Amino acid sequence: MGDNHNAKLTSSEMGLLWGQFQNDTLGICTISYLLNTVEDPKIQSILEYALELSLDHIRVIKEILHAEQHPIPMGFTEQDVNVNAPRLFSDVFMLYYMANMGSMGLNGNSVALPNSSRKDIRDFYTSCLYSSAELFNRSTDLMLNKGVLVRPPYIPYPDQVEFVQKQHFLAGWVGDERQLTTVEISSLFFNLQRNVLGSSLITGFSQVANSKSVRQYFVRGAEVAKHHCAVFAKILSEDNLVTPMTSDTAPTLSKLSPFSDKLMMFHVTALNAAGIGYYGVSIGTSPRRDLGIAYSRLMAEVGLYAEDGANMMISNGWMEKPPSSPDRKNLAKG
């Protein structure tokens, strides 16, 4: 019977493949448009590589679902993108966006792999991990080459190994904070940079969305991202750590949308979910109490924003439902 004993897809595998299908069809639409407006040939080749990856992922997922006689999700199609819309994003933004896609792919696939049982699914996510790393490395190498990579702050090397002697290490009330650890600095810096990038993306979306309520939602999102940037920058500056911002990522003045409102809303929903995940990890690695409180507050703010977005998507009929467990109570009622 083979290694898998003719195993069907588990609920976990179904959910992972469904989510991957949504993200990769979104990626295909987004990158197809960016390829039409990119100017730098080196950034173009990274976009072409990323598009190739997404197309390949969709091909594999469709093969797996067809073999299982599982319906193919809707995801996003040519109806959701106008590749001939004028340029909305700068080349530098596109490069940062690609590095971020690689980074988020590494996170997502490192969760998907250990949550998969079947060998073919594990093989798929193993290859996805490798290609996410490749996308991230190619993008980062080009950023270094172009001199646009913003590095985390430098601090002096320690003289010796130390152990924590006092409970004050956990303190974090105003006027009583200890210096930040390197792990805390890293979390603050990368959360700051992600919000700078998110603010640029969502500001672009706010200019081009067709529906007034969607435009207002994106304006609010850009304000949330800017507020979070200010919180992280303030904590870092209190430790005299300079935090240069990502440059040249502001959108153009175009008002003609390359994407459907449905696609842009889903895109922001995915970023909200990722942001909450990153903040959760940051809480776990930041022992200073004030940092935990700050992250919890910001998570609640993103959660509220995400819930309003979900309600908007549902009322517009834009939210595709993931595969779900059967309603046994209803079945029993006949």
N, C-alpha and C positions, 0 to 999 in steps of 0.2 A: 504493500500500500504506500510505500515511500515514507520519507521523513515526516511529512505533515499529516499522514493518515487521512488524506482528503479533507483537511480542515477547512471549514468555512471561515470567512472574515469574522474576527471578534468585533464587539461593539467599539472597542478602542481603535482598531484598525479602520473600521468604517468611518469613524469620526475624523481620524487623522487624514485619510485620503480625501474626504469631503472638504475639510478645511484647506488642504493643499491645493485642491482643484480651484477653490474660490480665489486663493492668493495668487496662483499661477496664471489664471485667466485674467485677473486684475493686472498682473505683471506684463502679460502679453499686450494688453491694450495700452498701458502706460508707456512701455518701452517702445512700442511701434510708433507712438506719437513723438517721443523724445528723439528717436532716430531721424525723424523728418525735420527736426529743427536744430540738431546738434551741428556745431561748426568745426570743432577740433577732431581730426581724424583718429587720434589715439583714444579719445573718449568714445568716439563712434565705435571703435573695435570692442571696447568693454561692453557697450550697450548691445552690440551684435552677439557677443558671447552670452550675456544674460538672457537675451531673447531666445537664443538656441536652447538654453537650459530649461526655460519655462515651457517651450514647445515640446521638448523631450519628456518633461515631467507629465504633461497632459496626455501625451501619447501612451506612456506606461500606465497611468491611472485608468485611462479608458479601456486599455487591454485587460487589466485586472477586473474592472467592474463588469465588462462585457462577459468575461469568462464566468463570473458569479451570477450573471443575469440580474445585476443590481442596476437600478436606473442611473443614468449619467446626470450629474447635477447640471443646473443651468449656468451658474457662474456669470461671467461677463463675455460679451460677444462684440462683433463689429458694430452693432447698434449703439454700444456704449462709448465709442471713441470716434473722433473726427481727426484723422491724422493730418489733414490739411489745414487745421486751425493755426493761426499765427503763433510765433514763439512766445511761450509764457515763462520759461525758466532758463537761467543762464547755464553755460557749460559747467562752471564750477559747482553749481547746485546739482547738476546731473551726476557729476563725479561723486559728490558726497552722498547723494541718494543711492548710487550703486554700492558704495562701501557699506552704507547702512542696510541695504538689502542683503548683502553678504553676511553682515553681522547678525541680522534678525534670522536669516536662514540657518546660521550656525546654532543659534539658540533653539529655534523651532525643531530642527532635525535632531539635535542632541536629546530633546525630549521624546520625539517620535520614535527613534530607534529602540530605546529600552522599553517602550510601551507597545512594541510589535512582537508577535510570536512567530508568524509564518516566515519561512526563510526568504521567499521572494520579496516580501514586504521589507524585511530587515536589509536585504541586499539593496533595495531601492533607496531606503533612507541612508544607508552607508554611502552610496554614491552621491546622494544629495548633500551629505556632510562634506565630502571632498570638494564638490563643485562650489558650495557656499564659501569654503575656505579659499578656493582659487579666485572667486569673484572678489572677495574681500582683499586678498593679497594684491591682485592686479590693480584694483582701485587705489589701494593705499600706496603702492609703489609709484603710481602715476601722480598722486597727490604730492609725494615727496619730490619727485622729479620736477614738478611744476612749482614747488615751493608754496603750496596752499594748505598743506596739512597743519592743523593746529594741534600741538602736542600738549599733554597734561603738564602741570607745573613741575619744575625741578625743585628738589630740596637737597640739602647736604647729606652725604652718606653718614650713618651713625658710626661712632668710634668703637662701640662694643655691644654685646648682647645684653639686654636688660629684661627683667621680669617686673610685672606690675606689683607694687607693694601696698597700695592703698585703694580703698573703695572709691576714692575721688576719681579714679579712671572712668567710672560710669557717670560721674556728675555731668550736668549740662544745663544748670540754671544760669541766668544772666549774670555775668561778672564772675562766674565760678567755673567756666569751661576750661578743660585741658586743651592742649594743642591737638589738631586733627591727626589721626594715623594715616599712613599712606593708602590703606584700603578705603578709608572714608573719603580721602581726597579724590581717589579714582572714581568712586561712585558719584560724588558731587559734580566732578568735571564732566563725566560722560552723560549724566542726566541733563546737565546744562547744555552741552553741545546738541544732544538729541532734541531738546526743546527749541533751540535756535533753528535747527533744520525744519522741525515740525511747524514752527511759526511761519517760516518762508513758504512752505507747501500750502498751508491752510490760508495764508494771505492771498496766494495766487488763486486758490479755489474760490475765495470770497469775492474776487473780482469778476469771475466768469460764470458762477452758478446761475441757472435760469430762474429758479424759484426764489422769491423774496425771503421766505422763511428759512430756506437753506443758506442763502447768503448771510442772513443775520446769525444763523447758527455758527457759520465759519468765522465771522467777525468775532463772536464771543470766544471761539476756540483759540484764535490768535491771541486774544487778551489773556486767556488762561495760560497759554504757553509763555507769554512774556512775563507774566507774574511769577511763574515757576523759575524762569531764568533769573529773575531779580532775587528770588529767595536763595538759590544756589550760589549766585555770584556774591551775595552779601556774606554768607557763611564763609566762603573761601577768602574774601577780602579781609575779614576779621582776623584771619591767620596770616595776613600779609602775603597771600598767594595771588599772583597776577593771573587773570583768566582772559586771555585774548579770545575774541569771538570769531566764529567762522565768517569769512568775508565773501563778498560777491555772490551771495545766494538770494538776494532780493528778487522777486518776480518782475517781469517787464510790466508795461502798462496795458497789455492786451486785455480786452473785455469779451473776446469771443471764445466760448468754451471748447476745449479739446475733448471733454469728457461729459458723460451723462451725470445728472445730479445723483442718481442711484450709485454710480461707481465712486464718485467723490465722497459720498456719505459712508459707503462701506470702507473706503480707504482710511477715513478719519476714525471710524469704529475700530479698525484693526490697529491703528496707532495708539488709540486709547487703551486697548487691551494690553498691548506691548508695554506701554508706559506704566500701567498698574503693576505688571509683572516685574519690571526693572526696579520700581520703588520698593516692592516687596522684598526683593533680593537685597536691596540697599539697607533696609531696616535690619535684616538678619546679619549684616556685616558691619553695622555701625553701632558700637556699644554706648556711645555718648547719648544720654537721655534726650537732650534737646533735638538731636537729629532724628531719632525715632518718632518724636512728636511731630516734627516738621513733615517728615515723609508721610505719616498717617493722615495729617491734615490735607496734604496735597493729593494723596490717593483718594480721599473722600471727595475732593473737588472734581477730580477726573471722573470718578464713579458717577457723580451727579450729572456731569456733562454727558457722559456716555449713555446714561439712562434716558435723558431727553432726546439724544440722537436715535436711540433704539425705538422710542415711541414715534418719532417722526418717520422713520423707515417703515414701521408697521402700518401707520396710517396712510402712507403712500403706496403700500403693497410692494415694497422693495426688499423686504427681508426674507431671504430663502431659508426654509426651515431645515436644520440638520436632521439626519436620520435619528429617530427617537424610539424608545422602548414602547411596546404595545400597551394600550390602555385596557388592562385586564378587567377593570370594573365595568367598563362599557360593554366589553365582549360578553361578560357574564349576564348583563341585562338583555342580551340578544338584540 
